[in-house]
Amino acid sequence: AIYALWLCIPMIFLGVPVEYPLAIGVLLRMHGLLKHSNLESDWGWIGRSLLVSPQAHRLHHSIDERHQNKNFSDNFQFWDLLFGTALDRSEYRRQPLRFGVSDDPGNGHPLGYIFRNYAEFLRGLISILRPAPKPLH
C-alpha cells in the first residue's frame, strides 16, 4: 500500500489520472514476480539494457564472491550499467549458482535475521551514549 501511494501521490499532484499510476504499479508488480521466477532468460537486449531480467536478479542473490556488490537495480538495468555495478553477461550462463548468505548472521533462526540489524544498531547507540570511563590517578 505504501509503495502504491509513493507512486500515485506525485502523479495525482501533477494532474495525471489515477488510472495511469495504478496501471504502472500493476506492471511493476508483474515485473517483480517475473524477475523472481526461475526463468532462464536474460530477455535479450531488453534485459541487457533496459529491464532487470530473472538471470540478472538471480545473480544479485548469489553468494559467490565474484557476484557480490553487483546487480543492484530493482527495475531498470541501465542503472547498473551507468554505475558500473552490472555483471558481465558471461556470468549469466555459469551454473550452478548458490544462493543465500555466506555467513549465518541469523544463527539459523529466521527471527535472528530480522532483529540482528536492530540489535547491532542499539549496541552502537549505547556505546556512543555511554560515558567514557574516567582515568585512574
C-alpha positions, -999 to +999 in steps of 0.1 A: +000+000+000+028+024+009+045+016-024+013+024-043+010+057-025+046+066-032+039+060-069+004+076-071+007+108-050+032+127-071+013+118-103-020+130-088-004+163-079+008+166-115-028+160-127-023+126-141-055+105-139-054+079-111-057+050-136-022+056-150-001+053-118-022+023-108-015+006-142+022+014-137+020-002-102+005-033-116+032-036-144+059-031-118+044-058-096+043-082-126+079-074-134+088-081-098+072-115-100+089-123-133+123-113-121+119-136-091+108-165-113+131-193-123+131-184-160+165-189-176+164-159-199+182-126-200+154-112-222+179-102-250+186-065-254+157-056-232+173-074-202+208-063-211+199-026-214+165-017-200+147-041-176+162-063-149+158-099-162+154-130-140+190-140-147+204-106-137+183-106-105+193-142-097+230-133-097+222-105-073+213-132-047+243-154-054+268-160-026+297-164-050+323-137-043+325-126-079+288-117-078+290-096-046+281-059-048+267-063-083+233-061-100+216-037-075+189-023-099+153-031-089+136-025-122+159-008-147+191-025-158+205+008-171+212+020-135+237-009-130+252-001-164+255+036-156+272+030-122+294+001-132+277-025-110+263-047-138+278-081-140+294-093-172+269-113-193+293-143-193+283-148-156+247-154-166+255-188-181+276-202-153+258-228-134+250-240-107+246-209-086+244-210-048+220-186-031+216-172+004+241-157+028+277-167+030+278-164+068+248-171+091+240-137+106+207-151+120+223-181+137+199-204+118+168-187+131+145-166+108+139-140+136+177-137+140+179-123+105+152-098+112+164-085+146+202-087+141+204-053+125+182-037+152+204-053+179+236-040+162+221-005+159+212-005+196+246-017+207+262+010+186+239+037+200+245+025+236+283+026+231+280+062+218+257+074+247+277+056+274+302+080+291+338+071+287+355+056+318+374+081+339+411+076+341+426+064+374+450+087+391 
